[in-house]
Amino acid sequence: MDSFELDGNGAGQDSLPPPPPVPPDVVPIKAESEPAKKKVARVPMARRGIGSKGQKISLLTNHFKVNVGSVDGHFYHYSVSLSYEDGRPVDGKGVGRKVIDRVHDTYSSDLDGKDFAYDGEKSLFTVGALPSNKHEFTVVLDDVTSNRNNGNASPDGHGSPNEHDRKRLRRLYQSKTFRVEISFAAKIPMQAIQNALRGQETENSQEALRVLDIILRQHAAKQGCLLVRQSFFQNNPDNFTDIGGGVLGCRGFHSSFRTTQGGLSLNIDVSTTMIIRPGPVVDFLLANQNARDPDSLDWTKAKRALKNLRIKVSPSNQEYKITGLSDQFCEDQLFCLKQKSMKNENGEAETLEITVYDYFVNHRNIQLRYSARMPCINVGKPKRPTYIPVELCSLVSLQRYTKALSTFQRASLVEKSRQKPQERMSVLSNALQSSNYGAEPMLRSCGVSISSNFTQVEGRVLSAPRLKVGNGEDFFPRNGRWNFNNKKFVEPTRIERWAVVNFSARCDINSLVRDLIRCGEMKGIRIDPPFDVFQEMNQNRRAPPVVRVEKMFEEIQSKLPGAPQFLLCLLPDRKNSDLYGPWKRKNLAEFGIINQCMAPTRVNDQYLTNLLLKINAKLGGLNSMLAIEQTPSIPVVSKVPTIILGMDVSHGSPGQSDVPSIAAVVSSRQWPLISRYRASVRTQSPKVEMIDSLLKRVSDKEDDGIMREVLLDFYTSSGKRKPDQIIIFRDGVSESQFNQVLNIELDQIIEACKFLDEAWNPKFVVIVAQKNHHTKFFQQGSPDNVPPGTVIDNKICHPKNNDFYLCAHAGMIGTTRPTHYHVLLDQIGFSTDDLQELVHSLSYVYQKSTTAISVVAPICYAHLAASQLGTFMKFEDASETSSSHGGVTAPGAVPVPQLPRLKENVCNSMFFC
């Protein structure tokens, strides 16, 4: 601020002369505030019409029609406050439902016999009002344990504890008194649901649907299910499948109410979550650490894995939460035991110091077979530990596992939770039947009835776009697939200065190189013989990954005359090689060398062709392109310079609260092409979904944001033309964040454009792509998935907004998951058919494969770029250190480490392919 300006608080006033006197007849004029035009917030656009292109197909979907009988009634929202007798608030999870159930049973007459819909925390809903606006109740609960324990009786069969046991293992809140306050918060008209179906969405209509969803959750909770948002998991071992590491996949159901063009519907789908393997604690630890016997267990790891898990203790069958482990083994860990029979001269019980082992074996007569040389489980408080030998402890069922899965666990989970379309349909029909929503009193009091039939919808199958391959040949994909047998790439590169680097992978390198050169020739790529093969020295094999990469580069630099054009890197592990991150970082950020990693396990011509697809794209070639791209005749896009963006933010796994999120923006280049892309990747605060570096003002004249980088590259690669149309595909945002994308992110992008040229007003299209939803489609009377190119934009789509579902790919295994596209903004004025065709075509330009993919290529590339640069930053493996439950810090609390920028000669390449 300049020295002569005031600081806004009127400081500096005393140095000025007094203001002139105001004549008495002056009428003051209301000053216009500077921004006279209040910025109108953008909202998602309304549907302009439905498409007509493609062959009609009749489909079924897992939406079940819902009728709402009472429209004139009201839901009443009450806020709930729970406290103990002494006024401390109740923080234990899961206690709330028990307390409210007890209130409902005990004080039914005071509450006019009303049924509750309770969300388990602070909100409670009723149909119609309670007798007064504020109620206070006191209830007593005898024993607060989880209601998910069936099938978990104590190992030695002593079901009921004797009196002595019960006193010893007194539960945290056994027989506790609770005070409950229920006070009126809001009144929600049921009419709001009908309004939403007519496209008039309000806060009331969202609340009314939330109430219906809460009723479903409560219905599942009463059956002892584990609740994960709107998914419910029963304690039935038939639904469990072992995925290794002491983790089980648990199959359950998602069910939620959706407003659609065809009315209200209940969307039911199969859902899977991960749980800790129930049963003896030792068995879990052996599986979790992949250990052969208890002697080889790492107890530091065990302590982290067990913290906050719930156990049942034998023989009392009491339930506890694990707070830690004892410092010493069971046979050495001492504690003070009060001797009731022996009193000192003051009449107080004598205390005897005794080991935990001795106490359980000699005082309680409980045989311990293997716990002596293990730490004890601690279920007490920090100041007052309570130790229990490991073998008396069993993990309770249905406890979520929230850490990141290993590659192998994930692969196993995916494989074991797949279902063919027909199998999925019958499982869903049975789920609807067994959930017995018809008997739910709250649903009946709103007059809700649910059809038992899958909803019928009409889809259209768009024909696949024609592709161009080498030698001017045309190619028509069949069933969403094509291949390069006897065909050349449309724009093959030439590989001249290159070398092979081998990190101790077992492989006949000479024949690998020979086969690669031969396959390259068949695809039109001229590959010269490699300059050299660099073998890792034996003494470096045991070194840390970063050191191994350093040593390898020292060798490369000493032997090669200059920087190579390309390096082929052989890694010893097929998945999760810890060399990958340091190797990529060294090549891309320090030396600017295009490289390709491979694990030479099963190498054949098909494998090498797939490898060449990636290498050709990375080196600036194109494998295939759309025929309409070459002519160029893409509706709307070919007429005016148009840039296509794919934007995504990837976060650390749920347990990792301190790992920066990674934002990637992929952009098309060399207009009128839509098959060539580059990527900009930045870190941002953990768990923040909105991209914050699209515009990054360093000074009044300088912007270091992603958009500037993207737009300048488009300008230089597209013959010095600025894009007049910007089409944005955004991944990973939920419906509640659409307005932020439209108002926060889009504003940053517009500002970045203005920063480059004040007079420049490009037109925008903003489309969100969602894969994380529960709508599936089935062909009636056919065991197959829906054909590739199937688009649905009616009946089960949004009552008002512009959305559609597209299955662009051929679902070969399991049930196809359609991508749900939401068109939030279209200033260009696409026709419905043209826009759907463009989205469909963008599923065919993915250079890494010879298939149509399930979501547009720019979004896929954004995922790839984010995950590849994510490996640059070798963060501490926070999934190991964070506890399995919670431990998440507030988003945006820590300074974020920045990613290194890529070298100029690779930053505009498709390095992420």
Long-range contacts (C-beta under 8 A, 24 or more apart in sequence): 41-739, 41-742, 41-743, 42-739, 42-742, 42-743, 42-746, 42-824, 42-825, 43-739, 43-742, 44-738, 44-739, 44-742, 44-801, 44-802, 44-822, 44-824, 44-825, 45-801, 45-802, 45-823, 45-824, 45-825, 45-826, 46-199, 46-800, 46-801, 46-802, 47-793, 47-797, 47-798, 47-800, 47-801, 47-802, 47-803, 48-802, 48-826, 48-832, 49-832, 50-793, 50-794, 50-832, 51-460, 51-791, 51-793, 51-804, 51-832, 51-833, 51-836, 52-460, 52-833, 53-460, 53-462, 53-833, 53-836, 53-837, 54-460, 54-461, 54-462, 54-463, 54-789, 54-791, 55-460, 55-461, 55-463, 56-458, 56-459, 56-460, 57-458, 57-459, 57-460, 57-461, 57-779, 57-786, 57-787, 57-790, 58-456, 58-457, 58-458, 58-459, 58-780, 59-456, 59-457, 59-458, 59-459, 59-777, 59-778, 59-779, 59-780, 59-786, 59-790, 59-792, 60-425, 60-454, 60-455, 60-456, 60-457, 60-777, 60-778, 60-779, 60-780, 61-454, 61-455, 61-457, 61-775, 61-776, 61-777, 61-778, 61-792, 61-796, 62-267, 62-268, 62-269, 62-425, 62-428, 62-454, 62-774, 62-775, 62-776, 62-778, 63-258, 63-260, 63-265, 63-266, 63-267, 63-454, 63-455, 63-775, 63-796, 64-265, 64-266, 64-267, 64-268, 64-432, 64-450, 64-451, 64-452, 64-453, 64-454, 64-455, 65-262, 65-263, 65-264, 65-265, 65-450, 65-451, 65-453, 65-455, 66-257, 66-263, 66-264, 66-265, 66-266, 66-448, 66-449, 66-450, 66-451, 67-263, 67-264, 67-447, 67-448, 67-449, 67-451, 68-190, 68-193, 68-194, 68-264, 68-446, 68-447, 68-448, 69-446, 69-447, 69-448, 69-449, 70-127, 70-190, 70-445, 70-446, 70-447, 71-190, 71-191, 71-193, 71-194, 72-190, 72-191, 73-127, 73-128, 73-190, 73-446, 74-127, 74-128, 74-129, 74-187, 74-188, 74-189, 74-190, 75-125, 75-126, 75-127, 75-187, 75-188, 75-190, 75-207, 75-208, 75-211, 75-446, 76-125, 76-126, 76-127, 76-128, 76-129, 76-130, 76-184, 76-186, 76-187, 76-188, 77-123, 77-124, 77-125, 77-184, 77-185, 77-186, 77-187, 77-188, 77-207, 77-211, 78-123, 78-124, 78-125, 78-126, 78-130, 78-182, 78-183, 78-184, 78-185, 79-122, 79-123, 79-124, 79-182, 79-183, 79-185, 80-118, 80-121, 80-122, 80-123, 80-124, 80-180, 80-181, 80-182, 81-122, 81-180, 81-181, 81-183, 82-178, 82-179, 82-180, 83-178, 83-179, 84-173, 84-176, 84-177, 84-178, 84-179, 85-176, 85-177, 85-178, 85-179, 87-179, 90-178, 92-144, 92-172, 92-173, 93-120, 94-120, 94-146, 95-141, 95-144, 95-173, 95-178, 96-120, 96-121, 97-218, 97-221, 98-141, 98-144, 98-147, 99-139, 99-141, 99-178, 99-180, 100-124, 100-180, 102-139, 102-140, 102-141, 103-137, 103-139, 103-180, 103-182, 106-137, 106-139, 107-135, 107-137, 110-135, 110-137, 111-135, 115-441, 115-442, 115-445, 116-218, 116-442, 117-211, 117-214, 117-215, 117-218, 117-442, 118-214, 118-218, 119-214, 119-217, 119-218, 120-217, 120-218, 120-221, 120-227, 123-185, 123-214, 124-182, 125-188, 125-211, 125-214, 127-442, 127-445, 127-446, 129-184, 129-187, 130-182, 130-184, 133-183, 133-184, 134-181, 134-182, 134-183, 134-184, 135-181, 135-182, 135-183, 136-179, 136-180, 136-181, 136-182, 137-179, 137-180, 137-182, 138-177, 138-178, 138-179, 138-180, 139-177, 139-178, 139-180, 140-175, 140-176, 140-177, 140-178, 141-173, 141-175, 141-176, 141-178, 142-174, 142-175, 143-171, 143-174, 143-175, 144-171, 144-172, 144-173, 144-174, 144-176, 145-171, 145-318, 145-319, 146-310, 146-319, 146-396, 147-224, 148-224, 148-225, 148-226, 148-235, 148-396, 148-397, 148-398, 149-235, 149-312, 149-319, 149-396, 149-397, 150-224, 150-235, 151-235, 151-237, 151-278, 151-397, 152-278, 152-312, 152-394, 152-396, 152-397, 153-317, 154-312, 154-313, 154-314, 154-315, 154-316, 154-317, 154-394, 155-280, 155-314, 155-394, 156-314, 156-315, 158-314, 158-315, 158-316, 158-317, 159-317, 160-317, 161-315, 161-316, 161-317, 161-318, 164-364, 165-315, 165-316, 165-364, 166-316, 166-318, 168-316, 169-313, 169-316, 169-318, 169-320, 169-386, 171-318, 171-319, 171-320, 172-320, 172-321, 190-446, 193-259, 193-264, 196-259, 196-799, 197-259, 197-260, 197-263, 197-264, 197-799, 198-799, 199-799, 199-800, 200-800, 201-259, 201-800, 205-259, 209-257, 209-259, 212-257, 212-443, 212-446, 212-448, 213-256, 213-257, 215-440, 215-442, 215-443, 216-255, 216-256, 216-257, 216-437, 218-442, 219-435, 219-437, 219-440, 219-442, 220-435, 225-252, 225-398, 226-250, 226-252, 226-273, 226-275, 226-398, 226-400, 228-271, 228-273, 228-400, 230-254, 230-255, 230-256, 231-271, 231-273, 233-271, 233-273, 233-275, 233-398, 235-397, 235-398, 240-275, 241-413, 241-416, 241-417, 242-277, 243-274, 243-405, 243-409, 243-412, 243-413, 243-416, 244-287, 244-406, 244-408, 244-409, 244-412, 245-287, 245-288, 245-290, 245-406, 245-409, 246-276, 246-277, 246-283, 246-284, 246-285, 246-286, 246-287, 246-288, 246-305, 247-274, 247-275, 247-276, 247-277, 247-288, 247-401, 247-405, 247-409, 248-274, 248-275, 248-276, 248-277, 249-273, 249-274, 249-412, 249-413, 249-416, 249-417, 250-274, 250-275, 250-398, 251-417, 253-428, 253-431, 253-435, 254-774, 255-435, 256-774, 258-796, 259-798, 259-799, 260-795, 260-796, 260-797, 260-798, 260-799, 261-794, 261-795, 261-796, 261-797, 261-798, 261-799, 262-455, 262-795, 262-796, 265-455, 265-796, 266-432, 266-437, 266-450, 267-774, 267-775, 268-428, 268-431, 268-432, 268-774, 269-428, 269-774, 269-775, 269-776, 270-417, 270-419, 270-424, 270-427, 270-428, 270-431, 271-774, 272-413, 272-417, 273-400, 274-400, 274-401, 274-402, 274-405, 274-413, 275-397, 275-398, 275-399, 275-400, 275-401, 276-309, 276-395, 276-399, 276-400, 276-401, 276-884, 277-395, 278-394, 278-395, 278-396, 278-397, 278-398, 278-399, 279-394, 279-395, 280-391, 280-393, 280-394, 280-395, 281-306, 281-311, 281-377, 281-390, 281-393, 281-394, 281-395, 282-370, 282-374, 282-390, 282-391, 284-395, 294-370, 294-374, 295-373, 297-374, 299-325, 299-374, 299-375, 301-880, 304-880, 304-881, 304-883, 305-884, 306-377, 307-883, 307-884, 307-885, 308-883, 308-884, 308-885, 308-886, 309-395, 309-396, 309-399, 309-884, 309-885, 310-395, 310-396, 310-399, 311-377, 311-379, 311-393, 311-394, 311-395, 311-396, 312-393, 312-394, 312-396, 313-379, 313-388, 313-392, 313-393, 313-394, 314-392, 314-393, 314-394, 315-366, 315-392, 319-396, 320-379, 320-386, 320-388, 321-379, 322-377, 322-378, 322-379, 323-378, 323-379, 323-380, 323-381, 323-382, 323-385, 324-378, 324-385, 325-375, 325-376, 325-377, 325-378, 326-356, 326-375, 326-376, 326-377, 326-378, 326-385, 326-387, 327-375, 328-375, 329-372, 329-373, 329-374, 329-375, 330-355, 330-356, 330-357, 330-368, 330-371, 330-372, 330-373, 330-374, 330-375, 330-376, 330-387, 330-389, 330-390, 331-355, 331-356, 331-357, 331-358, 331-372, 331-373, 333-357, 333-375, 333-376, 333-387, 335-359, 335-385, 335-387, 337-363, 356-387, 356-388, 356-389, 357-389, 360-389, 360-392, 366-392, 368-392, 400-885, 401-884, 402-654, 402-655, 402-884, 402-885, 403-653, 403-654, 403-655, 403-879, 403-880, 403-882, 403-884, 404-652, 404-653, 404-654, 404-655, 404-656, 404-879, 406-576, 407-575, 407-576, 408-575, 418-813, 418-814, 418-815, 419-814, 419-815, 420-783, 420-814, 420-815, 421-776, 421-778, 421-779, 421-783, 421-784, 421-785, 421-815, 421-816, 422-778, 422-783, 424-776, 424-778, 424-815, 425-454, 425-778, 428-454, 429-454, 454-778, 455-795, 455-796, 456-780, 457-777, 457-792, 457-794, 457-795, 457-796, 458-792, 458-794, 458-795, 459-777, 459-786, 459-790, 459-791, 459-792, 460-790, 460-791, 460-792, 461-787, 461-789, 461-790, 461-791, 462-789, 462-790, 462-791, 462-836, 462-837, 462-840, 463-789, 464-788, 464-789, 464-844, 464-852, 465-626, 465-627, 465-628, 465-840, 465-841, 465-844, 466-626, 466-627, 466-628, 467-624, 467-625, 467-626, 467-627, 467-844, 468-624, 468-625, 468-626, 468-627, 468-629, 468-630, 469-623, 469-624, 470-523, 470-524, 474-627, 475-624, 477-844, 477-852, 479-787, 479-788, 479-810, 480-788, 480-789, 480-808, 480-809, 480-810, 480-851, 480-852, 481-810, 481-850, 481-851, 481-852, 482-624, 482-850, 482-851, 483-850, 484-523, 484-609, 484-623, 484-850, 487-523, 488-522, 488-523, 488-524, 489-523, 489-524, 489-525, 489-612, 489-616, 489-621, 489-622, 489-623, 489-624, 490-622, 490-623, 490-624, 490-625, 491-621, 491-622, 491-625, 492-523, 492-524, 492-525, 492-526, 492-616, 492-621, 493-525, 493-616, 493-619, 493-620, 493-621, 494-525, 494-526, 494-527, 495-520, 495-525, 495-526, 495-527, 495-528, 495-565, 495-566, 495-615, 495-619, 496-528, 496-565, 497-528, 497-531, 497-562, 497-564, 497-565, 497-566, 498-527, 498-528, 498-530, 498-531, 498-564, 498-565, 498-566, 498-567, 498-568, 499-530, 499-531, 499-532, 499-533, 499-534, 499-556, 499-560, 499-564, 499-567, 499-568, 500-530, 500-532, 500-533, 500-534, 500-567, 500-568, 500-569, 500-570, 501-533, 501-534, 501-552, 501-556, 501-567, 501-568, 501-569, 501-570, 502-533, 502-534, 502-535, 502-536, 502-569, 502-570, 503-536, 503-548, 503-552, 503-569, 503-570, 503-571, 503-572, 503-579, 504-536, 504-541, 504-572, 505-570, 505-571, 505-572, 505-599, 505-600, 506-572, 506-600, 507-570, 507-600, 507-603, 509-533, 509-570, 512-600, 512-603, 515-603, 515-605, 515-608, 516-568, 516-608, 516-611, 516-612, 519-605, 519-608, 519-609, 519-612, 520-612, 523-609, 523-612, 523-616, 525-612, 525-615, 525-616, 525-621, 530-568, 531-560, 531-564, 532-559, 532-560, 534-559, 545-578, 545-579, 545-581, 545-582, 546-582, 546-874, 548-579, 548-582, 549-579, 549-582, 549-583, 549-586, 550-586, 553-586, 553-591, 563-591, 563-592, 563-593, 564-593, 565-593, 565-594, 565-619, 566-593, 566-594, 566-595, 566-596, 566-615, 566-619, 567-593, 567-594, 567-595, 567-596, 568-595, 568-596, 568-598, 569-595, 569-596, 569-597, 569-598, 570-597, 570-598, 570-599, 570-600, 571-597, 571-598, 571-599, 572-599, 573-599, 574-599, 574-601, 580-871, 581-871, 581-872, 581-873, 581-874, 582-874, 584-868, 584-871, 584-872, 585-871, 585-872, 585-900, 587-906, 588-902, 588-903, 588-906, 588-911, 589-872, 589-900, 589-901, 589-902, 589-903, 590-900, 590-903, 591-903, 592-902, 592-903, 592-904, 592-905, 592-906, 593-906, 594-618, 594-619, 594-906, 594-909, 594-911, 610-848, 610-849, 613-847, 613-848, 613-849, 613-850, 613-913, 614-847, 614-848, 614-913, 616-847, 617-847, 617-848, 617-910, 617-913, 618-909, 618-910, 618-911, 618-913, 619-909, 620-909, 620-910, 622-675, 622-676, 622-847, 623-847, 624-847, 624-850, 625-673, 625-675, 625-845, 626-674, 626-675, 626-841, 626-844, 626-845, 628-841, 629-672, 629-673, 629-674, 629-675, 629-845, 632-672, 634-672, 634-674, 634-838, 634-841, 635-830, 635-831, 635-834, 635-837, 635-838, 636-725, 636-828, 636-830, 636-834, 636-838, 637-672, 637-674, 637-725, 637-727, 637-838, 638-672, 640-724, 640-725, 641-671, 641-714, 641-718, 641-721, 641-722, 641-723, 641-724, 641-725, 642-668, 642-671, 642-672, 642-723, 642-724, 642-725, 642-726, 642-727, 643-667, 643-668, 643-671, 643-710, 643-711, 643-714, 643-723, 643-725, 643-726, 643-727, 644-668, 644-674, 644-727, 644-729, 644-842, 644-858, 645-710, 645-726, 645-727, 645-728, 645-729, 645-858, 646-677, 646-729, 646-731, 646-856, 646-857, 646-858, 646-859, 646-860, 646-861, 646-862, 647-691, 647-728, 647-729, 647-730, 647-731, 647-745, 647-859, 647-862, 648-730, 648-731, 648-732, 648-859, 648-862, 648-863, 648-866, 649-684, 649-688, 649-689, 649-690, 649-691, 649-732, 649-866, 650-732, 650-863, 650-866, 650-867, 650-870, 651-686, 651-687, 652-686, 652-687, 652-875, 652-878, 653-879, 655-878, 655-879, 655-882, 655-883, 655-884, 655-887, 656-686, 656-875, 656-878, 656-879, 656-882, 657-686, 657-687, 657-878, 657-882, 657-887, 657-888, 657-889, 658-686, 658-875, 658-878, 658-889, 658-894, 659-686, 659-875, 659-878, 660-684, 660-685, 660-686, 660-873, 660-875, 660-896, 660-897, 661-685, 661-686, 661-687, 661-688, 661-689, 662-866, 662-867, 662-869, 662-870, 662-899, 663-691, 663-692, 663-693, 663-706, 663-866, 664-862, 664-863, 664-865, 664-866, 664-869, 665-691, 665-694, 665-706, 665-707, 665-710, 665-862, 666-858, 666-859, 666-861, 666-862, 666-865, 666-912, 667-710, 667-713, 667-714, 667-858, 668-714, 668-858, 669-713, 669-714, 669-717, 669-718, 669-908, 670-717, 670-718, 671-714, 671-717, 671-718, 671-721, 671-723, 674-841, 674-842, 674-845, 675-845, 675-847, 675-857, 676-910, 677-857, 677-858, 677-861, 677-910, 678-710, 678-713, 678-907, 678-908, 678-909, 678-910, 679-861, 679-862, 679-865, 679-911, 679-912, 680-706, 680-709, 680-710, 681-865, 681-866, 681-869, 681-899, 682-706, 682-898, 682-899, 683-873, 683-896, 683-897, 683-898, 683-899, 684-896, 685-891, 685-892, 685-893, 685-894, 685-896, 686-889, 686-891, 686-892, 686-894, 686-896, 687-888, 687-891, 688-891, 688-892, 689-732, 689-733, 689-737, 689-740, 690-737, 690-740, 690-741, 690-744, 690-745, 691-745, 691-748, 694-745, 694-748, 694-749, 694-752, 695-748, 695-749, 695-751, 695-752, 695-755, 697-755, 703-752, 703-755, 705-748, 705-752, 707-748, 707-749, 707-752, 707-753, 708-752, 708-755, 708-756, 711-752, 711-753, 711-756, 712-756, 713-908, 717-908, 722-757, 722-760, 722-762, 723-762, 724-762, 724-763, 725-762, 725-763, 725-764, 725-765, 725-828, 726-753, 726-762, 726-763, 726-764, 726-765, 727-764, 727-765, 727-767, 727-828, 727-838, 728-764, 728-765, 728-766, 728-767, 729-767, 729-768, 729-769, 729-842, 729-856, 729-858, 729-859, 730-766, 730-767, 730-768, 730-769, 731-768, 731-769, 731-770, 731-771, 731-855, 731-859, 731-862, 731-863, 733-768, 733-770, 734-770, 735-822, 738-768, 738-822, 738-824, 741-766, 741-768, 741-824, 742-766, 742-824, 742-825, 746-825, 763-827, 763-828, 764-825, 764-827, 764-828, 765-823, 765-825, 765-826, 765-827, 765-828, 765-830, 765-835, 766-823, 766-824, 766-825, 767-821, 767-822, 767-823, 767-824, 767-839, 768-821, 768-822, 768-824, 769-819, 769-820, 769-821, 769-855, 769-856, 769-859, 770-819, 770-820, 770-821, 770-822, 771-817, 771-819, 771-820, 771-854, 771-855, 773-820, 775-805, 775-818, 775-820, 776-815, 776-816, 776-817, 776-818, 777-805, 777-807, 777-816, 777-818, 778-815, 785-810, 785-811, 785-815, 785-816, 786-811, 786-816, 786-818, 788-852, 789-840, 789-852, 790-818, 791-836, 791-840, 792-818, 793-832, 793-836, 798-822, 802-826, 804-836, 806-836, 806-839, 806-840, 806-843, 807-854, 808-839, 808-840, 808-843, 808-844, 808-852, 808-853, 808-854, 808-855, 809-843, 809-851, 809-852, 809-853, 809-854, 810-851, 810-852, 816-854, 817-854, 819-854, 819-855, 847-910, 847-913, 848-913, 861-910, 861-912, 861-913, 864-912, 864-913, 865-911, 865-912, 868-911, 868-912, 869-899, 872-899, 872-900, 873-897, 873-899
